[in-house]
Amino acid sequence: MKIVIAFYRIRDADDAHAIVGRETAEAADLDEAIEIALELLRTLDMPQRPDAVTTTDGDGSTIHSSRLDTIDLMKGHHHERPLQ
């Protein structure tokens, strides 16, 4: 499936979102889409470190969304422990 991965900053004062990176890719399923997003987080040249990521399908429907402080970048698994 075609996916669009958007990385963005979140302003705490009013919850405003600003896109700092966006890429399209092909993924077989949600797990692969999340792995692609994690790889892009490590390798994509963005002007600022993003606070969150959203993945949408080809129709624009959100299939995954997460604040990045809930993702362990070393293991590539999504869970509740913040980054260290």
Secondary structure by P-SEA (a helix, b strand, c coil): cbbbbbbbccccccbbbbbcbbbbbbbccaaaaaaaaaaaaacccccccccbbbbbcccccccccccccccccccccccccccc
